[in-house]
Amino acid sequence: MTPALLMPMADFVREVQRRCHGALDAVEMGRFLTVSRIEPASLDGFVQFASGRYTRHLVHKDHDVELLVLCWATGAVAPIHGHEGEYCWARVERGQLTFRNYREISRTPLKLEALGGAVDPPPGHVDGPADIHSVSNPLALGEDAISVHVYPSPRRGPRELLGDALPDVPRRPLLGGC
Protein backbone atom coordinates (compact mmCIF):
# COMPACT_ATOMS: atom_id res chain seq x y z
CA MET A 1 0.00 0.00 0.00
CA THR A 2 1.31 3.47 -0.91
CA PRO A 3 1.91 5.77 2.09
CA ALA A 4 -0.55 8.65 2.36
CA LEU A 5 0.41 12.13 1.21
CA LEU A 6 0.32 14.11 4.48
CA MET A 7 -0.55 17.82 4.16
CA PRO A 8 -1.72 20.75 6.27
CA MET A 9 -5.43 21.61 6.13
CA ALA A 10 -4.74 24.78 4.10
CA ASP A 11 -2.99 22.73 1.38
CA PHE A 12 -5.76 20.12 1.44
CA VAL A 13 -8.37 22.85 0.92
CA ARG A 14 -6.39 24.32 -2.01
CA GLU A 15 -6.06 20.89 -3.65
CA VAL A 16 -9.78 20.18 -3.29
CA GLN A 17 -10.62 23.67 -4.64
CA ARG A 18 -8.37 23.08 -7.64
CA ARG A 19 -10.09 19.78 -8.40
CA CYS A 20 -13.58 21.32 -8.06
CA HIS A 21 -12.91 24.38 -10.24
CA GLY A 22 -14.32 23.89 -13.73
CA ALA A 23 -15.11 20.35 -14.84
CA LEU A 24 -15.24 17.97 -11.89
CA ASP A 25 -13.51 14.63 -12.40
CA ALA A 26 -15.09 12.35 -9.79
CA VAL A 27 -12.52 9.60 -10.34
CA GLU A 28 -9.64 12.02 -9.78
CA MET A 29 -11.31 13.46 -6.67
CA GLY A 30 -11.75 9.95 -5.28
CA ARG A 31 -8.12 9.13 -6.03
CA PHE A 32 -6.86 12.30 -4.34
CA LEU A 33 -8.97 11.68 -1.24
CA THR A 34 -7.70 8.10 -1.08
CA VAL A 35 -3.99 9.00 -1.26
CA SER A 36 -3.96 12.17 0.86
CA ARG A 37 -4.34 12.76 4.60
CA ILE A 38 -4.58 15.92 6.70
CA GLU A 39 -1.82 16.55 9.23
CA PRO A 40 -3.38 15.82 12.64
CA ALA A 41 -2.24 19.12 14.18
CA SER A 42 -3.90 21.18 11.43
CA LEU A 43 -7.14 19.22 11.87
CA ASP A 44 -7.27 19.85 15.63
CA GLY A 45 -8.67 23.39 15.32
CA PHE A 46 -11.86 21.96 13.78
CA VAL A 47 -12.40 19.25 16.39
CA GLN A 48 -15.19 19.67 18.93
CA PHE A 49 -17.37 16.84 20.20
CA ALA A 50 -20.86 16.83 21.73
CA SER A 51 -21.97 13.82 23.74
CA GLY A 52 -24.03 11.25 21.82
CA ARG A 53 -24.21 13.15 18.52
CA TYR A 54 -22.11 14.47 15.69
CA THR A 55 -21.08 18.08 15.15
CA ARG A 56 -20.37 19.81 11.84
CA HIS A 57 -17.56 22.33 11.43
CA LEU A 58 -17.27 24.38 8.24
CA VAL A 59 -13.68 24.47 6.98
CA HIS A 60 -14.20 26.14 3.60
CA LYS A 61 -17.06 27.20 1.33
CA ASP A 62 -16.99 28.92 -2.05
CA HIS A 63 -18.99 28.69 -5.29
CA ASP A 64 -17.28 25.39 -6.24
CA VAL A 65 -17.06 23.34 -3.05
CA GLU A 66 -17.89 23.03 0.64
CA LEU A 67 -15.59 21.19 3.08
CA LEU A 68 -16.66 20.13 6.56
CA VAL A 69 -15.09 18.32 9.48
CA LEU A 70 -17.61 16.13 11.32
CA CYS A 71 -16.87 14.98 14.86
CA TRP A 72 -18.70 11.78 15.79
CA ALA A 73 -19.12 11.12 19.50
CA THR A 74 -19.57 7.48 20.41
CA GLY A 75 -23.16 6.51 19.56
CA ALA A 76 -23.67 9.35 17.03
CA VAL A 77 -25.85 8.55 14.00
CA ALA A 78 -26.65 10.33 10.75
CA PRO A 79 -29.73 8.37 9.63
CA ILE A 80 -30.40 7.47 6.01
CA HIS A 81 -30.32 10.65 3.94
CA GLY A 82 -29.85 11.72 0.34
CA HIS A 83 -27.76 14.33 -1.41
CA GLU A 84 -30.18 14.95 -4.30
CA GLY A 85 -27.80 13.86 -7.02
CA GLU A 86 -24.87 15.89 -5.68
CA TYR A 87 -21.53 14.28 -5.10
CA CYS A 88 -20.56 13.70 -1.47
CA TRP A 89 -17.31 12.17 -0.27
CA ALA A 90 -16.60 11.32 3.37
CA ARG A 91 -13.16 10.27 4.56
CA VAL A 92 -12.43 8.87 8.00
CA GLU A 93 -9.60 10.85 9.61
CA ARG A 94 -9.58 9.34 13.12
CA GLY A 95 -11.41 6.46 14.73
CA GLN A 96 -13.83 4.28 12.83
CA LEU A 97 -17.31 4.84 11.37
CA THR A 98 -19.98 2.58 9.91
CA PHE A 99 -21.18 3.43 6.38
CA ARG A 100 -24.12 1.94 4.53
CA ASN A 101 -25.13 2.98 1.01
CA TYR A 102 -28.60 2.65 -0.53
CA ARG A 103 -30.34 2.84 -3.87
CA GLU A 104 -33.77 4.44 -4.26
CA ILE A 105 -36.26 1.91 -5.64
CA SER A 106 -39.27 4.25 -5.53
CA ARG A 107 -40.01 7.68 -4.13
CA THR A 108 -43.76 7.30 -3.53
CA PRO A 109 -43.92 5.31 -1.43
CA LEU A 110 -40.29 5.64 -0.45
CA LYS A 111 -38.50 2.34 -0.87
CA LEU A 112 -34.75 1.84 -0.57
CA GLU A 113 -32.47 -1.10 -1.20
CA ALA A 114 -29.21 -1.52 0.75
CA LEU A 115 -26.19 -1.84 -1.51
CA GLY A 116 -24.14 -4.52 0.20
CA GLY A 117 -23.60 -4.67 3.93
CA ALA A 118 -22.48 -1.99 6.33
CA VAL A 119 -18.74 -1.40 6.41
CA ASP A 120 -16.65 -0.37 9.44
CA PRO A 121 -13.49 0.96 7.78
CA PRO A 122 -10.35 2.32 9.45
CA PRO A 123 -8.90 5.84 9.07
CA GLY A 124 -8.18 6.75 5.47
CA HIS A 125 -11.32 5.06 4.11
CA VAL A 126 -13.19 7.14 1.51
CA ASP A 127 -16.95 6.66 1.17
CA GLY A 128 -18.36 8.11 -2.00
CA PRO A 129 -19.28 9.62 -4.07
CA ALA A 130 -22.42 8.72 -2.14
CA ASP A 131 -25.98 9.67 -3.02
CA ILE A 132 -28.08 7.95 -0.34
CA HIS A 133 -26.34 6.65 2.76
CA SER A 134 -26.22 6.46 6.54
CA VAL A 135 -23.19 7.03 8.75
CA SER A 136 -22.77 6.12 12.41
CA ASN A 137 -20.27 5.71 15.18
CA PRO A 138 -21.74 2.69 17.00
CA LEU A 139 -21.26 2.37 20.75
CA ALA A 140 -19.59 -0.99 20.13
CA LEU A 141 -16.65 0.74 18.40
CA GLY A 142 -15.90 2.47 21.70
CA GLU A 143 -14.19 5.67 20.51
CA ASP A 144 -14.94 9.08 19.03
CA ALA A 145 -14.28 9.53 15.31
CA ILE A 146 -13.57 12.38 12.90
CA SER A 147 -14.37 12.59 9.19
CA VAL A 148 -13.82 15.14 6.44
CA HIS A 149 -16.66 15.71 3.95
CA VAL A 150 -16.34 17.21 0.47
CA TYR A 151 -19.46 18.55 -1.25
CA PRO A 152 -18.90 20.06 -4.70
CA SER A 153 -21.36 22.87 -5.43
CA PRO A 154 -25.00 22.00 -6.24
CA ARG A 155 -25.75 20.48 -9.63
CA ARG A 156 -22.19 19.09 -9.93
CA GLY A 157 -23.14 15.50 -9.18
CA PRO A 158 -24.24 12.49 -11.23
CA ARG A 159 -27.45 14.16 -12.49
CA GLU A 160 -25.45 16.98 -14.06
CA LEU A 161 -23.17 14.48 -15.76
CA LEU A 162 -26.24 12.73 -17.18
CA GLY A 163 -27.46 16.02 -18.64
CA ASP A 164 -30.36 16.47 -16.22
CA ALA A 165 -31.04 20.22 -16.10
CA LEU A 166 -32.82 20.32 -12.74
CA PRO A 167 -33.00 23.59 -10.81
CA ASP A 168 -31.05 23.78 -7.57
CA VAL A 169 -32.72 21.57 -4.99
CA PRO A 170 -31.98 21.66 -1.28
CA ARG A 171 -30.61 18.46 0.23
CA ARG A 172 -33.47 16.55 1.80
CA PRO A 173 -33.28 14.02 4.58
CA LEU A 174 -34.96 10.71 3.81
CA LEU A 175 -35.09 9.55 7.41
CA GLY A 176 -33.36 12.36 9.30
CA GLY A 177 -29.89 13.14 8.07
CA CYS A 178 -26.89 15.39 7.94
Secondary structure, 3 states (H helix, E strand, C coil): CCCCEEECHHHHHHHHHHHHCCCCCHHHHHHHHHHEEECHHHHHHHCCCECCEEEEEEEEECCCEEEEEEEECCCCEEEEEECCCCCCEEEEEECCCEEEEEEEEEECCEEEEECCCCECCCCCCEECCCCEEEEECCHHHCCCEEEEEEEECCCCCHHHHCCCCCCCCCCCECCCCC
